[in-house]
Amino acid sequence: MLNVGLSIVSLARFQFAMTTVFHFFFVPFSIGMGFLVAIMETIYAVKKDKVYLDMAKFWGKIFLLSFAVGIVTGIIQEFQFGMNWSEYSRFMGDVFGAPLAIEALLAFFIESVFIGIWMFTWDRFRPGVHAFMIWMTSIGTMLSAIWILAANSFMQHPTGFKINNTTGRVQLTDFGAVITNPQLWKVFPHVILAAFMTAAVVITGMSAWGLLRKKKNENHFFKTSLRFGLWASLIFAILSAGAGDLQTQQIIKDQPMKFAATEGIYKDTKDPAAWTVVEMIDAKDHKASGQLEVPGVLSILAYHKLSGSVKGMDTINKEMHAKYDKQFGKNMDYYVPPKTLFWSFRVMTGIDALIMLTSIVGLVFSRKKKDTIESHKWMLVVLGICLWVPFIGNSAGWFITEFGRYPWIVYGLFTIAQAVSPTSTVATLLFSNIVYFLLFAFLGGVMVWYSRQTLHHGPYYEEADSKQNVDPFAKEAFGK
């Protein structure tokens, strides 16, 4: 070990967190943007309103950018699995491999085929047929999410398996149980609806910046995009909150320690349970103080009724020791990082509430009978700045999902410490962390720069040059 206070496990965890979070910047965004572009093009196919065709083309460029960067970051994430988590791959390969293989062979194949057809055939199909191509692309992205989340849901709540007594590895016995895992069908709606919300907020924010430029020929385009984004942001923020509540009910059942940490509860609560707005947490001594509480609200949030107490982390830790000491020893620490989960939950829910609020105010200011949004520049600036907040909210949600599983990498079966590659060293991990960080910073910069350039050029930039847009396989593409 290098004498810098670093360990192999901590560096491997940091690298996994970095690659996952950065990849997760783009996955929900591209899923949501593909879906919303499909809606735009469908509206054009039905109403024949050209502004929606222009919107599908313009926002489709942003979708393609996010899709491309998401692929690259996904490859890096898979690469670091092999580098740092080989013991995990050996233990979980029989289960983990199946959904990932289906994701690549089925879902990603659908995405790749139809996104290519959609990109190069704007003038070759009727509007409805061409809209079908982007719908298939969007469905492909959502199918990809299902298979990836199926693998992750097994890590959260293992089902349909047995432990091979000879190899000590997990062996798949019931593929149906893996894809019907209750954890999967609680987390999937939450992730997908948050993805739609993310794209909607970005459309709203970029449209707000577009309106601030005050180009008359773009005004109608960005005003229509703004209203579209605001309505979608509000609808999907509300639905995402509802889906999150359903996921919380499953977490209470499967991972009570995670739920207790998100609420900062060390001791069992009274009945009914008060909800803590803020508090000071002492993770070392397992204490909390300075609570600002709202009486009875936690019982409503946890059980949807006015009564019911919630187990604290101290009680759950004792229960887990009683359950797992024979297999993992008495020195295991089952406390999850309480500060991370407590504040991540409040950041996530606070951002969802902020998006609802800004969407409502934006819709009021931009209503047809009294459209004053352009005279309220401060509101356009607020909406423009808010385009970043769903990425923070998504990351906070993912922190809850992953940190809340500690100390397990596969809940109840395999610990994080067991999963690290035996050949990993501090030096190699430190070097690869630096390289990955610089690579991610570059990719993120490219995505932001190209998105800004697309916005700067505006929705009609290519129309003056449209005669040069030819079939890439036509003889004109290769010169005379």
N, C-alpha and C positions, 0 to 999 in steps of 0.2 A: 504494500500500500504506500502511495505517496504520502509524505508527512504534511498533509494540508487539511486534515480533518475530514477527508472524503472517504466514502466506502463504495464498494462495487454495487451493493444493493441500492443505495441512495442515488448514485449516478445513473444506474439502469432505470430506476423509477422516474428520475427527472427526464431522461431521454424519451421514455414512453409517454410521459405527460406532454412533453413539448411536441413530439410528432403527432400525437393524437389530437391535441387542442388545435394545432395549426391546420391539420387536415380537416378538423371539424369546423373551422372557419368557412370552408368552401363547400363542404358536403350539403349542409342544410340550405345554404344560399343557392347552389345550383339546382337542387331538387325543387325548391320553392320557385325559382325563376323560370324553370322549364314549365312548371304547372301554370303559372300566371301568364306566360307567353302563349301557352296553348289556349287559355281562356280568351286572351286578346284576339288571337287569330280566329277562334270560333265565333266571337262576336262579329268580326268582319265578314266571315262566311255567311252569317245569318242576316245581318243588317246592311251589309255592303257599304258601311261607313268607312271611308278610306283612312281616317285617322287611326283606326284600330289596326289596319294593315301596317301603317307607319310605326305604330307602337310595337307590334309584333316583331318587325324587322329591327328596330332600334334596340329594344330591350333584349331581343334575341342575341345581339352582339355581346352584351354583358353576360348573358347566360353561357355563351360559347367560351368566353374568357374564363369564367369561374369553373366550367366543366373541365377545361384543359389543365388549369392549375390544380384542381382537385385530383385529377388522375396522377399527376406527378407527385403530389404530396402523399397520395395513397401508396404509391410504389415505394417511397422512402419508408413509410410506416411498416409495410410488410418486410422490407429489408432489415429493419432494426429488430424485428421479431426473431429472425434467424441469428442475428449477431448476439443478442443479449438474453434471449429467453428460450434457449434450446431445450432446457429441461421441461419447460412448460409445453413446448411443441411436442416433445416425446410423450408427455403425460396426456395431453389433450388432442393429439393429432387425429385419432380415430373419429372424434366428435367434431372438432373444429374444422377439419378438412372438408367434410361433406357440405355444409352450407356455403363455405367460401368457394368451393368448386362450382356449385350450382350458381352462385352469384356471378362468377366469371363466365361460365359457359352459357347461361340463359339470360340473366338480367343485363349484364354488360354487353352481351352480343346484341340484344334488342336495342339498347341505347346506341351502340356504335353504328349499327346498320341504319337505323331510322334518322339519327342525327345527320348523317352524311347525305341521305336522300333529301332531308328537309333543307339543308344548307344550300344545295345546288339546283333546286327545282322550283324556285318561286314562280317562274313563268311557264312551267311545263305541266302543271296540274290545275284542275279546278280548285277554287278556294277551299271547299270542303274536304277534298282529297288531300290537299297539301296540309291542312290542319290536322288530318289524321296522322300524318308523319310526326308532328311535334307531340301529339297525344301519346303515341307509342313510345317516343323518347322519354316523355314524362313518366309513363307507366314503368318503363325500364328502370329509371332512377329510383322509383319507389319500391320496385321489386328488389333492387340492390340493397336498399335500406332494410327490407324485411330479413334478408338472408344474413346480413352483417349483424343485425340486432338479435337474430336467432342465436348466433354464436355467442354474443355478449350476454344474452339472457340466460344461457346455460351457465355461464360463469357466475351470474348472480343467483340463479336458482336451478341447480342441476336436476335434469329429468331424463328418463329414457336411457339409462346406462347401467353398467355394472363395473366393478373393479376386477380386472383380470389378476387372479392370485399369483400367476406365474410371472407376469411382466410388471405388475403393480400399476398398470396404466388403465385409464378410463376406456371402456369399450362400449360402443353404441349398441343398444339392444332394441330400441324403439324410436325410429326416426319420426314417427307421428307425434310422439310425446315431446320431441324437441321443437317441432314447429307448432305445437299447440300449447307450449309452455305459457302459463298465465302471465308470467313476467313479460314475455314478448308482446302479448296483445294488450298490455297496459302501457308499455313504454312506446310502442310503435305510433299510436295516435298522437301522443304528446310530442314526439320528435318530428313527425310529419307536419303537424299543425304549426309547430314552432318554425319549421322550415318555410312554410307558406308565409307566415308572419314576417320572417326575416327578409324574404325577397320583397314583400309588400312595403316594408319600412324603407328599404334601399331605393325602391322605385319612387316612393314619396320624397325621400331626401334629395335624390338626384334631380327630381322634377322641381323641387323648391329652388335648388341652385340654378336650374335652367331658367326659371321664371325671373330670378334676380338679374339675369343677364339682359332682360328686356329686349329680346329680338322679336319683332312683330310677327314674322313668318313662323316662329316657333311657339308663340303664345298659346294657341289653341291646342297644340300637341302636348305641351307640358302641363297645361291646365287640366286636360282630360286625363293625362297620366297621373297627375296629383290626386284628383278625385278618385280614380281607380285604386291607387295605392292606399289612400286613406280609408276607403271602405274595406278593402281587403285586410289592412292592418287591424282595424277595429274588430272585424268578424273573427279573424284567426287568433287575435290576442285573447278574446273571450273564450273561444273554443279550446285554445291551448291551456288556459287556466282550468277549464273543466276537465280536460284530459289529464292534466297534472294532478288534480284531486283524485281521480280514479287510480292513477299510478301510486299515489301516496297510500291508498288503502292496501295495495298489494305489498308495498314496502313494510307497512306495519306488521303484516302477516309473515313475510319472508325474512326481513332484515330489521328487526326492532331496534337494534343498536344504531343503525343509520338514522332511523326516524328520531330516536331520542337525542342524537347529536344535533340534528337539524333544529331541534327545539331547545338545545342547551340544557337538558334535564339530566341531572345526576341522581337525585333522589326521586322515588316514586311520588307522583303528584297527588294532590287531594282530588276528591270527586265532588263537583265537577272540576276539571283541570283548567287552570288559567294559561293563556297564551302569553309568552314572553316576547315583547317587542324588541328590547335590547337588554344586554347584560354583560358583565365582565366575567370572563371564563379563565380559570386557573387550571390549565390542562395537566400540569405536573402534579398538583395535589388533588385533582378531581373535585374542584369546587367551583361554584358560580355565585356571584354577588351582584348587588346593584341592579336587580331586575326591575324593569318597567313592565308591568303585567296588565292584561285585560282579562278580568274574571270570566271563566266558563267558556271562553272561545275555543280553546284547544280541544275540548271534548267535542264541540261541533265540527271542527276541522278533521279530527281523527276518526270519529265514530258517527258523524252526522246526527247526533242527538245531544240533549242537554246534560247528559250525565256520562260518567266514565272516567277512570283515572288512567294515567299513562305510566308505564314502567320506566324507571330511570336507568342510566347507564351502569350504575353500581350493581343493581339487581340483575341486569342482563349479563354483565360480566361474570357474576357468580354462576348464573345458569349455564353460560358457555363453558366455563371451567369444568363444571360437573359433567357436561356432555362430551367435551373433547380432550380432557386431561389424559385419558388412557392412551389416546392416539398421538397427541402433540405435546404432552408434558405439562407440568404445572407452571412453567415459567412464561407461558404465552401471554401476551398483552392483547386483549380483545377490544380495548378502547380505540375507537376511530378518532381521527383528528377533529375535535369538537369545534374549534374556532373556524376551521376551513368550512365545515359543513354548515355551521350556524349562520355565518355571514354570507356564504354562497347562496343559501336558500333565500335570504332576504334580498340579496342583489337580484337574483332571478325573478322573484315575485314582484319586487319593486320596479324592475324594468318592464315587466308585463303590464303593470298598472300605469306606468308612465306612457307606454305606447297607447293604451286605451285612452288616456286623458288627452294626449296630443292629437290623436286621431279625431276625437270628438270636437275639440276646439278647431282643428283644421277644417273639418266638414262644416262647422257653423260659419266660419269665415269665408268659405268658398261656395256656399249654397247659391243656387241659381238666382233666387229672388233678390239676394243682397250679397253679391260677390265682392268682398272687400279684401281678399287675401293679399293681393299685390300692394295694397296701401299699408298693410301691416308687415313691413319688412322684418320686424323682429320675429314674427311667427314663421316666416320662410326660413330665417336663419336657424331658429330652433329646430324646425323640421329637417333642415340640412344637416345639422350637427347630430341629430338623433339617428341618422342612418347607420352610425357606428354601434349604437347601444344593443341591438339584438345579438351581435357577435359576442358582446360581454355576457349577456344573459345566457346564451347557448353554452358558453364556456363554463359559467357558474353551474349550470345544470349538469354538465358532464363531470365537473369536480365532485358534485354530490354523488353521482352514479359510481364513480371509480374510487374516490377516497373512502366512500361509505362502505366499501367491501373489505377494507383492511381488517385483519392481516392476510386475508385470503386473496389469491388470484382466481381460484375456483372455489366458491363459497362452501366451506365445511369440508373440502377435500384436499386442497393443495395451497400452501402458503406462498407468499411473494418470495420469501427467502429461498424456498425450495426450487423456484422456477427459473432462477438466474443461471445463465450459461456458466459452466465451470471454468471455461477458458477465458472469460472476460477478465480484464484487468482495469485498474483505476486509470492507467495511462491511456489505454485504447478508448475507454469510455469518455474520458475527458477530451481527447482529441476529436472523437466522432461527435460529441455534443457541440463542440465549437464549430465543426464543419457543417453540421445540420442546421445550427442556428444561423450561420451566415447564409446558407442556401435558402432557408425559409425566409430570411429577411429580404433576400434578392427576389424570390418568387412573389412575396407579398408586395414588394415595391413595384414589380412589373405589373401585377394585377391592378394596383391602385393607379399607376401611371397610365396604363392603357384605358382604364375606365374613365379617368379624367379626360384623356384625349378624345375618347368617344363622345363624352358629354360636351366638350369644348367644340368639337366639329358640328354637333347637333344632329337632329334626325334626318336632315335633308342633304347632308354633305355628299353622299354618293350619287344623288340624282343627276347632278351636272356631269357626272362621269359614268353614267349608267350604260352608255353604249359600249363601253369597254368591258362590261361584265358579261363574259361569254362562258359557254360550257367549257370546263377545264380540259375536256377531251376532244373538243372541236379543233379543226385545223387552224382556226384563227388564234387559238391560244398559243400556237407554236410559231407564229409569225407567217410571213408569206413564203 
